[in-house]
Amino acid sequence: MHFIAMSSGDFAWLCLEAASFVATTLLLSWGCFVLLFLALGGFSLEGVMHQLANFSTRYVAADAERLSAFRHLLLVGHIAVSLTILVLRRARIVALVRAGRRCAHV
């Protein structure tokens, strides 16, 4: 197994790289939702604020069942976007695992 031969420094470096990979993937997925609101708002600040106001009034007025359905839909959407980004970025994490510490600039 590859991880048994690693030193503790190499393992710590790999953990830091994996954490940065997960963090940037999370930020990219949130950026996709921001882009969605920008598109819905016609790529203007006024349009985005109008959409957010409309969204928030409907969210506050919803009953518990609709809120649960919305949270479920949002969770499924976030997982789908995140998995898509992970698939598109898979070469980066595979290269990190294969190269170990020798390839810090990937």
RODO-2510 file (C-alpha; in nm, 4 decimals, decimal comma):
residues 106
     n   res          X          Y          Z
     1     m     0,0000     0,0000     0,0000
     2     h     0,1306     0,3444    -0,0955
     3     f     0,0416     0,5278     0,2260
     4     i     0,2437     0,2934     0,4489
     5     a     0,5709     0,4023     0,2863
     6     m     0,4944     0,7743     0,3402
     7     s     0,6697     0,9782     0,6024
     8     s     0,4612     1,1836     0,8411
     9     g     0,5647     1,5028     0,6580
    10     d     0,4519     1,3626     0,3252
    11     f     0,1242     1,2512     0,4770
    12     a     0,0683     1,5955     0,6318
    13     w     0,1430     1,7594     0,2948
    14     l    -0,1036     1,5262     0,1211
    15     c    -0,3711     1,6079     0,3813
    16     l    -0,3177     1,9814     0,3315
    17     e    -0,3405     1,9445    -0,0459
    18     a    -0,6578     1,7355    -0,0121
    19     a    -0,8096     1,9949     0,2221
    20     s    -0,7313     2,2743    -0,0230
    21     f    -0,8819     2,0667    -0,3046
    22     v    -1,2045     2,0143    -0,1086
    23     a    -1,2190     2,3819    -0,0046
    24     t    -1,1747     2,5119    -0,3587
    25     t    -1,4308     2,2631    -0,4892
    26     l    -1,6782     2,3863    -0,2277
    27     l    -1,6118     2,7488    -0,3205
    28     l    -1,6557     2,6687    -0,6903
    29     s    -1,9896     2,4993    -0,6221
    30     w    -2,1115     2,8001    -0,4226
    31     g    -1,9958     3,0212    -0,7081
    32     c    -2,2180     2,8236    -0,9442
    33     f    -2,5199     2,9126    -0,7287
    34     v    -2,4168     3,2786    -0,7265
    35     l    -2,3876     3,2622    -1,1055
    36     l    -2,7372     3,1134    -1,1184
    37     f    -2,8778     3,4068    -0,9192
    38     l    -2,6867     3,6477    -1,1399
    39     a    -2,8349     3,4858    -1,4490
    40     l    -3,1856     3,4953    -1,3003
    41     g    -3,1363     3,8622    -1,2191
    42     g    -3,0271     3,9513    -1,5712
    43     f    -2,6623     3,9958    -1,4646
    44     s    -2,7409     4,3155    -1,2766
    45     l    -2,7241     4,3920    -0,9062
    46     e    -3,0814     4,5224    -0,9028
    47     g    -3,2065     4,2041    -1,0655
    48     v    -3,0194     3,9845    -0,8187
    49     m    -3,1566     4,1786    -0,5220
    50     h    -3,5081     4,1537    -0,6650
    51     q    -3,4727     3,7768    -0,7070
    52     l    -3,3323     3,7389    -0,3542
    53     a    -3,6173     3,9456    -0,2084
    54     n    -3,8726     3,7349    -0,3952
    55     f    -3,6966     3,4173    -0,2842
    56     s    -3,6770     3,5230     0,0806
    57     t    -4,0436     3,6241     0,1085
    58     r    -4,1524     3,2906    -0,0364
    59     y    -3,9122     3,1029     0,1922
    60     v    -4,0400     3,2763     0,5055
    61     a    -4,4052     3,2203     0,4072
    62     a    -4,3616     2,8490     0,3302
    63     d    -4,4896     2,5781     0,5613
    64     a    -4,2706     2,3054     0,7144
    65     e    -4,3364     2,0519     0,4382
    66     r    -4,2379     2,2922     0,1604
    67     l    -3,9280     2,4004     0,3544
    68     s    -3,8237     2,0373     0,3920
    69     a    -3,8781     1,9754     0,0210
    70     f    -3,6795     2,2880    -0,0643
    71     r    -3,3897     2,1898     0,1624
    72     h    -3,3865     1,8453     0,0057
    73     l    -3,3864     1,9951    -0,3437
    74     l    -3,1075     2,2352    -0,2505
    75     l    -2,9015     1,9516    -0,1009
    76     v    -2,9451     1,7344    -0,4099
    77     g    -2,8579     2,0293    -0,6343
    78     h    -2,5466     2,1105    -0,4324
    79     i    -2,4322     1,7477    -0,4398
    80     a    -2,4895     1,7307    -0,8162
    81     v    -2,2944     2,0519    -0,8792
    82     s    -2,0143     1,9437    -0,6444
    83     l    -1,9856     1,6007    -0,8044
    84     t    -1,9732     1,7577    -1,1490
    85     i    -1,6912     1,9856    -1,0381
    86     l    -1,5114     1,6919    -0,8763
    87     v    -1,5321     1,4930    -1,1975
    88     l    -1,3982     1,7882    -1,3951
    89     r    -1,1110     1,8373    -1,1453
    90     r    -1,0294     1,4697    -1,0853
    91     a    -0,6984     1,4865    -1,2716
    92     r    -0,5602     1,7268    -1,0109
    93     i    -0,6237     1,5078    -0,7088
    94     v    -0,5146     1,1912    -0,8918
    95     a    -0,1874     1,3581    -0,9874
    96     l    -0,1319     1,4660    -0,6273
    97     v    -0,1860     1,1170    -0,4915
    98     r     0,0335     0,9529    -0,7561
    99     a     0,3175     1,2024    -0,7408
   100     g     0,3304     1,2459    -0,3666
   101     r     0,5392     1,5382    -0,2475
   102     r     0,7527     1,5543    -0,5617
   103     c     0,4836     1,7457    -0,7498
   104     a     0,3907     2,0406    -0,5277
   105     h     0,3208     2,2780    -0,8177
   106     v     0,0402     2,0779    -0,9812
***
